């Protein structure tokens, strides 16, 4: 069995499969699902520094955690969202490496626990500077760095250039975490092998598919699993809905679980009709019945 333990600063991690921070996705219920399937490290949704200063209710909600989540601060300098970029945050910072240096120096002076950052390749194809930013981060005491090898201008278009992850790994001594275009367990093993990165970070590939984590860990240990059947998908989706209800209440659970159930149904027979009906559902009780009929009755056919 391959030794897959990882360490970021003082934080010991049991495997190299991490969950990316994603606005509107990585709420506490979603993170609990992904931890159940084996994710070694999960991240909250992005939290605004301005929101922290103003102590807004929504910001406090984003910071809520469960006992099995450990203390680590990740500074997201790769977020491409227009709203974030307009404020000078996220990937906008890649345009001013000197500002990144000042920010990291200030944070490191007061934050003694593990500190990581997440970046992209650069602002656009004319300003690829991930190596420069990586060296700045290492010099300022950052414990690990995640690279999504697309520029901000690319958004999520085209292919992630995994060669850049390898270049960053070769240039630094701190752990490098790879991200981008990870949709199957095979993708994850290939990134680990091709880039020699210390860990990977799952983003969109995990939507409705926590089995991606299980399957990846299995392959690392020389095991394979059968794809989940519809009854298993329903069991996990139902638990996900239950967590949302417990944590957020009826209204938000309904709004959030509509999209999650669409992802759980992706690729299954009749999913288009199911998605259409989901959007017209107005109570969680009805949502649960609709999901039960779709996943369980179809599985019995």
C-alpha positions as CSV (number, residue, x, y, z in Angstrom):
1,X,0.0,0.0,0.0
2,X,1.3,3.4,-0.9
3,X,2.1,5.8,1.9
4,X,-0.3,8.6,1.3
5,X,0.0,10.6,4.5
6,X,0.4,14.4,4.1
7,X,1.3,17.3,6.4
8,X,0.7,21.0,6.0
9,X,2.5,22.8,8.7
10,X,1.6,21.2,12.0
11,X,-1.6,19.6,10.5
12,X,-1.3,15.9,9.7
13,X,-3.6,14.7,7.0
14,X,-4.4,11.0,6.3
15,X,-4.6,11.2,2.5
16,X,-4.0,13.6,-0.4
17,X,-7.6,14.1,-1.4
18,X,-8.9,17.6,-0.6
19,X,-12.1,19.5,-1.3
20,X,-11.9,23.0,-2.9
21,X,-13.6,26.0,-1.4
22,X,-16.6,26.8,-3.7
23,X,-19.0,29.7,-3.2
24,X,-22.6,28.5,-2.9
25,X,-21.4,24.9,-2.7
26,X,-19.2,24.0,0.2
27,X,-21.6,24.7,3.0
28,X,-21.3,22.6,6.1
29,X,-23.8,19.9,4.9
30,X,-21.8,19.4,1.7
31,X,-18.5,19.3,3.5
32,X,-19.9,16.6,5.9
33,X,-20.9,14.5,3.0
34,X,-17.5,14.7,1.4
35,X,-15.8,14.0,4.8
36,X,-17.9,10.9,5.1
37,X,-16.5,9.7,1.8
38,X,-12.9,10.3,2.9
39,X,-11.8,13.8,2.1
40,X,-8.8,14.6,4.3
41,X,-9.3,18.3,4.1
42,X,-12.3,20.4,3.3
43,X,-12.8,24.2,3.0
44,X,-15.6,26.5,3.8
45,X,-17.1,28.7,1.1
46,X,-15.1,31.9,0.5
47,X,-15.4,34.3,3.4
48,X,-15.1,38.0,2.7
49,X,-12.6,40.0,4.8
50,X,-15.1,42.9,4.7
51,X,-17.8,40.5,6.0
52,X,-15.5,39.5,8.9
53,X,-14.9,43.1,9.8
54,X,-18.6,44.0,9.7
55,X,-19.6,40.8,11.5
56,X,-22.5,40.1,9.2
57,X,-24.9,37.2,9.9
58,X,-24.3,35.5,6.6
59,X,-20.5,35.7,7.1
60,X,-20.9,34.0,10.5
61,X,-23.0,31.2,8.9
62,X,-20.2,30.5,6.5
63,X,-17.7,30.0,9.3
64,X,-19.8,27.4,11.1
65,X,-17.9,24.0,11.3
66,X,-18.2,20.6,12.8
67,X,-15.9,19.0,15.3
68,X,-14.0,16.9,12.7
69,X,-12.9,20.0,10.8
70,X,-9.5,21.3,11.8
71,X,-7.9,24.8,12.0
72,X,-6.3,26.0,8.8
73,X,-6.5,29.3,7.0
74,X,-6.6,29.3,3.3
75,X,-6.4,32.6,1.4
76,X,-8.1,32.4,-2.0
77,X,-6.1,34.4,-4.5
78,X,-7.5,32.6,-7.5
79,X,-11.2,33.2,-7.4
80,X,-12.3,34.4,-10.8
81,X,-15.8,35.7,-9.8
82,X,-16.4,39.2,-11.2
83,X,-17.9,40.5,-8.0
84,X,-14.8,39.4,-6.1
85,X,-12.4,40.6,-8.7
86,X,-14.0,44.0,-8.8
87,X,-13.3,44.5,-5.1
88,X,-9.6,43.8,-5.8
89,X,-9.7,40.4,-4.1
90,X,-9.4,36.8,-5.5
91,X,-7.5,36.5,-8.7
92,X,-7.3,40.3,-9.1
93,X,-4.4,40.0,-6.6
94,X,-2.3,38.1,-9.2
95,X,-1.9,41.5,-11.0
96,X,0.0,42.9,-8.0
97,X,2.5,40.4,-6.5
98,X,3.9,43.0,-4.3
99,X,0.5,43.4,-2.7
100,X,0.4,39.6,-2.2
101,X,3.7,39.8,-0.4
102,X,2.5,42.5,2.0
103,X,-0.7,40.6,2.7
104,X,1.0,37.3,3.5
105,X,3.6,39.0,5.6
106,X,0.9,40.7,7.7
107,X,-1.2,37.6,8.1
108,X,1.8,35.4,9.0
109,X,2.8,37.7,11.8
110,X,-0.5,37.2,13.6
111,X,-1.6,33.7,12.4
112,X,0.6,31.0,13.7
113,X,-1.4,28.0,12.6
114,X,-1.2,26.4,9.2
115,X,-1.6,28.9,6.3
116,X,-2.2,28.1,2.7
117,X,-3.1,30.0,-0.4
118,X,-4.9,29.1,-3.7
119,X,-3.9,30.8,-7.0
120,X,-4.3,30.5,-10.7
121,X,-1.6,30.7,-13.4
122,X,-1.9,34.4,-13.7
123,X,-4.3,37.1,-14.7
124,X,-4.1,36.3,-18.5
125,X,-1.8,34.7,-21.0
126,X,0.4,37.7,-21.1
127,X,1.0,37.7,-17.3
128,X,1.7,34.1,-16.2
129,X,3.3,34.5,-12.8
130,X,2.4,31.5,-10.7
131,X,6.1,30.7,-10.1
132,X,6.8,34.3,-8.8
133,X,3.7,34.2,-6.6
134,X,4.7,30.7,-5.4
135,X,8.2,31.9,-4.3
136,X,6.7,34.9,-2.6
137,X,4.3,32.6,-0.7
138,X,7.1,30.3,0.4
139,X,9.3,33.2,1.5
140,X,6.5,34.6,3.6
141,X,6.0,31.4,5.5
142,X,3.0,29.9,3.7
143,X,2.7,26.2,4.5
144,X,1.3,25.0,1.2
145,X,0.0,26.3,-2.1
146,X,-2.8,25.2,-4.4
147,X,-2.5,25.9,-8.2
148,X,-5.4,25.8,-10.6
149,X,-3.5,26.0,-13.8
150,X,-5.8,28.3,-15.8
151,X,-5.6,32.1,-16.0
152,X,-8.3,34.3,-14.6
153,X,-9.1,35.3,-18.2
154,X,-9.8,31.6,-19.1
155,X,-12.3,31.1,-16.3
156,X,-13.1,27.4,-16.6
157,X,-12.7,27.3,-20.4
158,X,-10.1,25.2,-22.2
159,X,-7.9,22.6,-20.4
160,X,-6.0,23.1,-17.2
161,X,-2.3,23.0,-18.0
162,X,-1.1,20.4,-15.5
163,X,2.5,21.0,-16.6
164,X,2.4,24.2,-14.6
165,X,1.7,22.2,-11.4
166,X,4.8,20.2,-12.0
167,X,6.9,23.3,-12.6
168,X,5.6,24.8,-9.4
169,X,6.4,21.6,-7.5
170,X,9.9,21.6,-8.9
171,X,10.5,25.2,-7.9
172,X,9.3,25.1,-4.3
173,X,10.0,23.1,-1.1
174,X,6.5,23.6,0.5
175,X,3.7,21.2,-0.5
176,X,2.0,21.9,-3.8
177,X,-1.7,20.9,-4.3
178,X,-3.0,20.5,-7.8
179,X,-6.4,21.4,-9.1
180,X,-8.3,21.5,-12.3
181,X,-10.1,19.0,-14.6
182,X,-10.4,16.2,-12.0
183,X,-13.6,14.3,-12.9
184,X,-12.6,10.6,-12.4
185,X,-10.4,8.6,-10.1
186,X,-8.2,8.0,-13.1
187,X,-7.8,11.8,-13.5
188,X,-6.7,12.1,-9.9
189,X,-4.1,9.4,-10.1
190,X,-2.8,10.8,-13.3
191,X,-2.4,14.2,-11.9
192,X,-0.5,12.9,-8.9
193,X,1.7,10.9,-11.1
194,X,2.3,13.4,-13.9
195,X,2.9,16.5,-11.7
196,X,4.4,14.9,-8.6
197,X,2.1,17.2,-6.6
198,X,1.6,16.5,-2.9
199,X,-2.2,16.4,-3.0
200,X,-5.1,17.2,-5.2
201,X,-8.1,19.4,-4.7
202,X,-11.5,18.4,-6.1
203,X,-13.9,21.1,-7.3
204,X,-16.6,20.7,-9.9
205,X,-15.9,17.0,-10.3
206,X,-17.4,16.3,-6.9
207,X,-20.8,17.8,-7.7
208,X,-23.3,15.1,-6.9
209,X,-20.4,12.6,-6.9
210,X,-18.8,12.1,-3.5
211,X,-18.0,8.6,-4.8
212,X,-15.1,10.3,-6.7
213,X,-13.2,10.5,-3.4
214,X,-13.9,6.9,-2.4
215,X,-12.9,5.6,-5.8
216,X,-9.7,7.7,-5.8
217,X,-8.6,6.5,-2.4
218,X,-9.4,3.0,-3.5
219,X,-7.2,3.2,-6.5
220,X,-4.4,4.6,-4.4
221,X,-4.6,1.5,-2.3
222,X,-5.0,-0.9,-5.2
223,X,-8.8,-1.4,-4.9
224,X,-11.7,-0.7,-7.2
225,X,-15.4,-0.2,-6.5
226,X,-18.6,-0.7,-8.5
227,X,-20.4,2.5,-9.4
228,X,-23.2,3.4,-7.0
229,X,-26.6,2.2,-8.0
230,X,-29.7,4.4,-7.8
231,X,-30.7,3.3,-4.4
232,X,-27.3,4.2,-3.0
233,X,-27.4,7.6,-4.7
234,X,-30.8,8.2,-3.2
235,X,-29.5,7.2,0.3
236,X,-26.7,9.8,0.1
237,X,-28.9,12.5,-1.5
238,X,-31.5,11.9,1.2
239,X,-28.9,12.3,3.9
240,X,-27.6,15.4,2.2
241,X,-31.1,16.9,2.3
242,X,-31.5,15.9,6.0
243,X,-28.3,17.8,6.8
244,X,-29.5,20.8,5.0
245,X,-32.8,20.8,6.8
246,X,-31.1,20.5,10.2
247,X,-28.6,23.2,9.5
248,X,-30.5,25.8,7.4
249,X,-34.2,25.0,7.7
250,X,-36.8,24.5,5.1
251,X,-36.5,27.4,2.8
252,X,-32.7,27.3,2.2
253,X,-32.7,23.5,2.1
254,X,-35.2,23.6,-0.7
255,X,-33.3,26.1,-2.7
256,X,-29.9,24.5,-2.3
257,X,-31.0,20.9,-2.7
258,X,-32.7,21.5,-6.0
259,X,-29.3,22.0,-7.6
260,X,-27.6,19.2,-5.6
261,X,-30.3,16.7,-6.6
262,X,-29.8,17.7,-10.3
263,X,-26.2,16.8,-9.9
264,X,-26.9,13.5,-8.2
265,X,-29.1,12.6,-11.1
266,X,-26.6,13.5,-13.8
267,X,-26.2,10.8,-16.4
268,X,-29.1,8.7,-15.2
269,X,-32.1,7.8,-17.3
270,X,-34.9,10.3,-17.1
271,X,-32.8,12.9,-15.5
272,X,-33.9,15.7,-17.8
273,X,-37.6,15.3,-16.8
274,X,-36.6,14.9,-13.1
275,X,-34.6,18.2,-13.2
276,X,-37.6,20.0,-14.7
277,X,-39.9,18.7,-12.0
278,X,-37.4,19.7,-9.3
279,X,-37.5,23.3,-10.2
280,X,-41.3,23.4,-9.8
281,X,-41.2,21.8,-6.3
282,X,-42.1,24.1,-3.4
283,X,-41.6,22.1,-0.3
284,X,-38.9,19.8,1.0
285,X,-41.5,17.1,1.7
286,X,-42.4,17.1,-2.0
287,X,-38.8,17.3,-2.9
288,X,-38.1,14.2,-0.9
289,X,-41.0,12.3,-2.4
290,X,-40.0,13.3,-5.9
291,X,-36.4,12.1,-5.3
292,X,-37.6,8.8,-3.8
293,X,-39.9,8.1,-6.7
294,X,-37.2,8.9,-9.2
295,X,-34.3,7.1,-7.7
296,X,-36.0,4.1,-6.1
297,X,-38.8,3.3,-8.5
298,X,-36.5,3.6,-11.4
299,X,-34.0,1.3,-9.7
300,X,-36.7,-1.3,-9.3
301,X,-37.4,-1.4,-13.1
